[in-house]
């Protein structure tokens, strides 16, 4: 019984202390804002000034405001609506600082649609608007791609489309396959979508065009292409063929120059 009573007293004491600390903290005036962009060396969609300007829309002045008047959860929600932001954490320090930590989305594709408008996609298909002065060396996908995709939050949404009509499903599958294999990630620099909604791959090394067909049988097609690279190019050289056709089952059709 005495043990239980002692436990209750300790819990009550801790609650009183925490309440006192919280009240004291809420009475502290904010002394300023600290912005941390954790991946700023790898990606440049946003900088510190951009984040500060976003916060100023709802909070023109932060310094001097009681900490209790700053809604960290609301700020996190607002920042999370920015397409380039993958994760935002906002918290208050006991010294009276408001701290914002940002993680940006990682682009895996640079898309240029048929209107010659560019944007980026991450591995989940989230749309990231192009940022001035930022041009990462990632896979370019261009050609017959509708301009409507750039206005979506995610290009894989498309519930209004009939099955098989969202070309982005195949594009994302192809791009993620390439990104997941170090050799192909280094070798394939461009995917062109032609009028038949089929893919043409442009390699970094070699002057041939690779007719890939649609997005089906990825493993099989890349296995055939890898075999050609290892065996055929070793004998004939990288520039012996003008066109490599992977569209058909169980064969690779090569057109000489």
C-alpha positions as CSV (number, residue, x, y, z in Angstrom):
1,X,0.0,0.0,0.0
2,X,2.8,2.4,0.9
3,X,4.5,1.6,-2.4
4,X,1.4,2.5,-4.3
5,X,0.9,5.7,-2.4
6,X,4.5,6.7,-3.0
7,X,4.1,6.0,-6.7
8,X,1.0,8.2,-6.8
9,X,2.8,11.1,-5.0
10,X,5.7,10.9,-7.5
11,X,3.4,11.0,-10.4
12,X,1.5,14.0,-9.1
13,X,4.8,15.7,-8.3
14,X,6.0,15.2,-11.8
15,X,2.8,16.4,-13.4
16,X,3.0,19.6,-11.2
17,X,6.6,20.1,-12.2
18,X,5.9,19.6,-15.9
19,X,2.9,21.9,-15.7
20,X,5.1,24.6,-14.1
21,X,7.8,24.2,-16.7
22,X,5.3,24.3,-19.5
23,X,3.6,27.5,-18.1
24,X,7.0,29.1,-17.6
25,X,8.1,28.1,-21.2
26,X,4.9,29.4,-22.7
27,X,5.5,32.8,-21.1
28,X,8.9,33.1,-22.7
29,X,9.0,35.5,-25.7
30,X,10.3,34.0,-29.0
31,X,13.8,35.3,-29.6
32,X,14.0,34.2,-33.3
33,X,13.7,31.5,-35.9
34,X,16.3,28.9,-36.9
35,X,15.9,27.0,-40.2
36,X,17.7,23.8,-40.9
37,X,17.6,22.2,-44.4
38,X,19.1,18.8,-43.7
39,X,19.9,17.9,-47.3
40,X,20.9,21.3,-48.7
41,X,24.2,20.0,-50.0
42,X,22.4,17.3,-52.2
43,X,19.3,19.2,-53.3
44,X,18.4,22.9,-53.9
45,X,14.7,23.2,-54.3
46,X,14.4,25.4,-51.2
47,X,16.8,27.6,-49.3
48,X,16.6,29.2,-45.8
49,X,15.2,32.4,-47.2
50,X,12.4,30.5,-49.0
51,X,11.3,28.8,-45.8
52,X,11.4,32.1,-43.8
53,X,9.3,33.8,-46.5
54,X,6.8,30.9,-46.3
55,X,6.5,31.4,-42.5
56,X,6.1,35.2,-42.8
57,X,2.9,34.7,-44.8
58,X,1.1,33.7,-41.6
59,X,3.6,35.1,-39.0
60,X,5.1,38.4,-40.3
61,X,6.9,38.9,-37.0
62,X,8.0,36.0,-34.8
63,X,10.5,37.6,-32.5
64,X,8.9,39.0,-29.4
65,X,5.7,36.8,-29.6
66,X,5.0,34.6,-26.6
67,X,5.9,31.0,-27.4
68,X,2.4,29.9,-26.5
69,X,1.2,32.0,-29.4
70,X,3.2,30.0,-32.0
71,X,1.3,26.9,-33.3
72,X,4.1,24.5,-34.3
73,X,1.7,21.8,-35.6
74,X,-0.1,24.3,-37.9
75,X,3.2,25.4,-39.3
76,X,4.2,21.8,-40.0
77,X,1.0,21.2,-41.8
78,X,1.4,24.4,-44.0
79,X,5.0,23.5,-44.9
80,X,4.1,19.9,-45.7
81,X,1.8,21.3,-48.5
82,X,4.9,22.6,-50.4
83,X,5.6,20.1,-53.2
84,X,9.4,20.1,-52.7
85,X,9.2,19.3,-49.0
86,X,9.1,15.7,-48.0
87,X,9.1,16.3,-44.2
88,X,8.9,19.3,-42.0
89,X,9.4,19.4,-38.2
90,X,8.7,22.5,-36.2
91,X,9.5,22.8,-32.4
92,X,10.3,25.3,-29.7
93,X,13.4,25.3,-27.5
94,X,13.5,26.2,-23.8
95,X,15.7,29.2,-24.8
96,X,12.8,30.6,-26.8
97,X,13.9,29.7,-30.3
98,X,11.5,28.4,-33.0
99,X,13.3,25.7,-35.0
100,X,12.2,24.4,-38.4
101,X,13.9,21.3,-39.9
102,X,13.2,20.5,-43.5
103,X,13.9,17.4,-45.6
104,X,13.4,17.9,-49.4
105,X,12.0,15.3,-51.8
106,X,14.6,13.4,-53.8
107,X,14.1,13.7,-57.6
108,X,14.6,10.6,-59.8
109,X,13.2,11.9,-63.1
110,X,13.3,15.2,-64.9
111,X,10.2,15.3,-67.1
112,X,9.8,17.5,-70.2
113,X,6.3,17.2,-71.6
114,X,5.0,17.8,-75.1
115,X,4.6,21.5,-74.2
116,X,8.4,21.7,-73.4
117,X,7.5,22.4,-69.7
118,X,9.8,20.8,-67.2
119,X,9.4,19.4,-63.6
120,X,10.7,16.6,-61.4
121,X,9.3,13.5,-60.0
122,X,10.4,11.6,-56.9
123,X,10.4,7.8,-56.6
124,X,6.7,7.8,-55.5
125,X,5.6,10.0,-58.4
126,X,5.2,13.2,-56.5
127,X,5.5,16.3,-58.7
128,X,8.2,18.8,-57.8
129,X,8.2,22.1,-59.8
130,X,11.5,23.0,-61.5
131,X,13.7,25.3,-59.4
132,X,15.7,28.1,-61.0
133,X,19.4,27.2,-61.1
134,X,18.9,23.6,-60.0
135,X,19.7,21.0,-62.6
136,X,20.5,17.6,-61.0
137,X,22.1,14.9,-63.2
138,X,19.2,12.5,-63.3
139,X,17.2,10.6,-65.9
140,X,15.4,12.8,-68.5
141,X,12.0,11.6,-69.8
142,X,10.5,13.6,-72.6
143,X,8.3,13.3,-75.7
144,X,4.6,12.6,-76.0
145,X,3.7,13.3,-72.4
146,X,0.5,15.2,-71.6
147,X,0.9,18.6,-69.9
148,X,-1.8,17.7,-67.5
149,X,0.5,15.7,-65.3
150,X,2.5,18.7,-64.1
151,X,-0.6,20.1,-62.5
152,X,-1.1,17.0,-60.3
153,X,0.3,16.4,-56.8
154,X,1.2,12.9,-57.9
155,X,1.3,11.6,-61.5
156,X,0.0,8.2,-60.4
157,X,-3.3,9.5,-59.2
158,X,-5.4,9.5,-62.4
159,X,-8.5,7.7,-61.1
160,X,-10.5,9.3,-64.0
161,X,-8.4,7.4,-66.6
162,X,-9.1,4.0,-68.0
163,X,-6.8,1.2,-67.0
164,X,-3.6,1.3,-69.0
165,X,-4.0,4.9,-70.1
166,X,-1.8,6.5,-67.5
167,X,1.6,6.4,-69.2
168,X,3.2,7.6,-66.0
169,X,2.7,4.2,-64.4
170,X,5.0,2.7,-66.9
171,X,7.4,5.6,-66.8
172,X,7.8,5.4,-63.0
173,X,8.3,1.6,-63.1
174,X,11.0,2.0,-65.8
175,X,12.7,4.9,-64.0
176,X,12.7,3.2,-60.6
177,X,14.1,0.0,-62.3
178,X,16.9,2.0,-63.9
179,X,17.6,4.0,-60.6
180,X,17.8,0.7,-58.7
181,X,20.6,-0.8,-60.8
182,X,23.9,1.0,-60.7
183,X,25.0,0.1,-64.3
184,X,21.7,1.2,-65.9
185,X,21.6,4.3,-63.8
186,X,25.0,5.3,-65.1
187,X,24.3,4.2,-68.7
188,X,20.7,5.3,-69.5
189,X,20.5,9.1,-69.6
190,X,17.2,9.7,-71.5
191,X,13.9,8.0,-72.2
192,X,11.9,9.3,-75.1
193,X,8.1,8.6,-75.3
194,X,7.1,8.3,-79.0
195,X,3.7,8.7,-80.5
196,X,2.9,5.0,-80.0
197,X,3.5,5.5,-76.3
198,X,6.5,3.3,-76.5
199,X,9.9,4.0,-75.0
200,X,13.2,4.8,-76.8
201,X,16.3,4.7,-74.5
202,X,19.3,6.9,-75.1
203,X,22.6,5.5,-73.6
204,X,25.5,7.5,-72.3
205,X,28.0,5.4,-74.1
206,X,27.3,4.3,-77.7
207,X,25.5,6.1,-80.5
208,X,22.6,3.7,-80.8
209,X,18.9,4.1,-80.1
210,X,17.3,1.4,-78.0
211,X,13.7,0.6,-78.9
212,X,12.3,-0.7,-75.6
213,X,8.6,-0.9,-76.5
214,X,6.1,-0.5,-73.7
215,X,6.7,-0.9,-70.0
216,X,6.1,-4.6,-69.8
217,X,8.8,-7.3,-69.2
218,X,11.3,-5.0,-67.7
219,X,13.5,-7.7,-66.2
220,X,13.5,-9.7,-69.5
221,X,14.3,-6.7,-71.7
222,X,17.2,-5.4,-69.5
223,X,18.6,-9.0,-69.3
224,X,18.7,-9.2,-73.1
225,X,20.3,-5.7,-73.3
226,X,22.8,-6.6,-70.6
227,X,23.8,-9.8,-72.5
228,X,24.3,-7.8,-75.7
229,X,26.5,-5.3,-73.8
230,X,28.6,-8.0,-72.2
231,X,29.0,-10.2,-75.3
232,X,28.0,-8.4,-78.5
233,X,29.7,-5.1,-77.9
234,X,32.8,-6.7,-76.7
235,X,33.2,-8.2,-80.1
236,X,31.7,-5.6,-82.4
237,X,32.3,-2.4,-80.4
238,X,29.9,0.2,-78.9
239,X,29.1,2.0,-82.2
240,X,28.6,-1.0,-84.5
241,X,24.8,-0.9,-84.3
242,X,22.5,2.0,-85.0
243,X,19.3,0.5,-83.5
244,X,18.7,-2.1,-80.9
245,X,15.2,-3.5,-80.8
246,X,14.1,-5.2,-77.5
247,X,10.3,-5.1,-78.2
248,X,9.9,-8.8,-79.2
249,X,10.1,-11.9,-76.9
250,X,13.2,-14.0,-76.9
251,X,15.2,-12.0,-79.4
252,X,17.2,-8.8,-79.9
253,X,17.1,-7.2,-83.4
254,X,20.1,-5.1,-84.1
255,X,20.4,-2.8,-87.2
256,X,24.0,-2.1,-88.3
257,X,25.1,1.4,-89.3
